[in-house]
Amino acid sequence: MKPGRRYDCVRRDGSAAVLSTHEARRLALSLPDSVERDHHGRPSFRVAGRIFATLWDEDHMNAMLDEPGIRTAVQAHPGVCAEVMWGKRLAAVRVTLSAAEPELLADLLTDAWESKASR
């Protein structure tokens, strides 16, 4: 998540947002050259052979952002976003689909995709 962006996680009417795994998949695969592949029994989304997101379970998607992006997302949306450690490394932001607005997930996925596609 790029610093300075504003992400809303609650619908404008105040009700909680609900994203399905189908919608999360659609958002990830809408990015150019994105493909879905298995990753240890879980769906992963890749560009140029690099994973930019994983569908962890029915209610969580991980977006592989850089550390500043992860921290920004978690600080801005503590009820929706959480840090994911891989060993001792901060590796991703976990998004709770049942609490996230589609725009938030789309922006996080785009940031993750950009970081992997540009390598």
Secondary structure as GFF3:
##gff-version 3
##sequence-region A 1 119
A	DSSP	alpha_helix	21	29	.	.	.	ID=ss1
A	DSSP	beta_strand	35	39	.	.	.	ID=ss2
A	DSSP	beta_strand	42	47	.	.	.	ID=ss3
A	DSSP	beta_strand	50	57	.	.	.	ID=ss4
A	DSSP	beta_strand	60	63	.	.	.	ID=ss5
A	DSSP	alpha_helix	67	76	.	.	.	ID=ss6
A	DSSP	beta_strand	81	86	.	.	.	ID=ss7
A	DSSP	beta_strand	89	96	.	.	.	ID=ss8
A	DSSP	three_ten_helix	97	99	.	.	.	ID=ss9
A	DSSP	alpha_helix	102	117	.	.	.	ID=ss10
###
